[in-house]
Amino acid sequence: MGGLPKGFAKDLSRQVQSAPGQRGARATLPAGGKLLREWNGVTHEVIVTEAGYEWRGQSYRSLSAIARAITGARWSGPRFFGLKEQRP
């Protein structure tokens, strides 16, 4: 009785996620929000800004850059800060 073609909802979701301005966690975090992460006994606070993120008084365009500065390794920023589920 009608309805959407098979796979339509999945394709639509994929297109929305890849749309300009909708990349990663940034699209869901409001400016002024704070992210906290403890790493090696030190608590790190990141503030969400209109232009990106602020950590230790410096501006960053991505959470991944901050995660790299904290750990010295290449991390997914959203995953490091607990914004993405880890795969089983």
N, C-alpha and C positions, 0 to 999 in steps of 0.2 A: 504494500500500500504506500508506495512512494518512499520517502525518506532520502537520506543522503547516500551517494554512491560509496561503495566499499573503499575504505582508506581515506575518505575525504577529510574527516576530523583530524586524523594523524598528519596529513599533508598541511592542513591549515595551521595546526599547532607548530609544525616545523617552520613554516613561513613566518609566523608571528615572532618566533624566537630569533630568527635570523634577520628581521627587519632592522633598518638603520635606527640607532637610538635605543634599541632593545637588547643590547648585548649584556650578558652575564647578570650578576647580582645588582649592579649599579642602578638598573631600571627600577628596582623594588625598594631601594633604601632612600628614605627622605633626607634632605639636607638637614644637618644638625644632629643626626643620629650618631650613636657611638658603638664601636665594636671593641670588645675586649678579648685578649688572647694571652694566656700565660705560656711562656716559652723559657725553658731552663731556669725556672724560678723567678722570672721577671714578668710582670704584667704589662702588656703593651696596649695602649688606648689609641684607637684610630677614630677620627671625626670625619663624618661624611659632609662634604661641601658641595656647592653648586658645580664647581669645576672638577671635582674628583674626591680626593681624600687628603687628610692632613695627619701626619705622624711626627711626633717630636719637633713640632714647629715648621716642618717642611711639607710642601705640597707634592702630591703624587697623582698621576693620572690613573693608576690601577692598583688594586689590592695585591696583585702579583708582584709588583715592584716593591711594595712594603714587605711582603712575606719574604722576598729574596734578601732585602736589607736586614731583616731580623735573623734569618736562618743561615744566610750565606749559600743557600741552595735554591734551585728553581722549583718553586711550588706554584700550584694553582692558588691564587689569592682567595677566591671564594671558598675553596675547600679548606685552606689553612685556617680561615676565620670561621669555619663551621656553617657556611651558607649553602653548601651543596652536600647532599647525602653521599656517603661513601658507598660504593658498590660492594655487595657481599662477595 
